[in-house]
Amino acid sequence: MSILGGAIPLLGGAVSGAAGAWSEKEQDHFNRVAASWLQLQKDEIKEIGVTIAEILTRLDLNDEDIRKRIESPEYLSLLKKCFRDWSAAESEAKRILVRNLLSNAAVNKICTDDVKGHAPKPKRTISAAGRKRIAAAQRARWAKIKRAA
C-alpha cells in the first residue's frame, strides 16, 4: 500500500508537467500571432502617417481657406472614411487614388450630403382618354377570362 501511495504523487507530477508544457506551447503560439498582428497594425499606422504628411506637403498651409478646410468637420469625416479601411485597398494604385482624393478635397469644398445630384422627375399624369383605354382593355381581359371559364 505504501508503494501505491508513493506512485500517485509521482504520476500527478508527471501529468502536471505535461500540462504545463502544453500550456506553455499554446501561449507561445498566441504570443507569436499577437506580435505579428501588432506589427501589421504598426506598419499600417506608419503608412497612414506618411500619407497624411504627403498630403500636407501638397497643400499651401499659409492659405487661410485651405487651413479652415482641413480643420472642418466635413474634411475630417472624409479623412476618417478614407482611412477606415486603408488595409482593404489591396493595391498601391488604390492608395494613390485615396491620397489624390484627400489632397483635392482639402483644396476644394465638398458638397453637403443633402444636395441631390439631379432634379426630381416631374410627376407623370395620364389623360382621361388614356385612363378610359386602360379600363376598356382591362374589361376586355376579364371578359375573355370569364368566357374561357
Secondary structure, 3 states (H helix, E strand, C coil): CHHHHHHHHHHHHHHHHHHHHHHHHHHHHHHHHHHHHHHHHHHHHHHHHHHHHHHHHHCCCCCHHHHHHHHCHHHHHHHHHHHHCHHHCCCHHHHHHHHHHHHHHHHCCCCCCCCCCCCCCCCCCCCHHHHHHHHHHHHHHHHHHHHHC
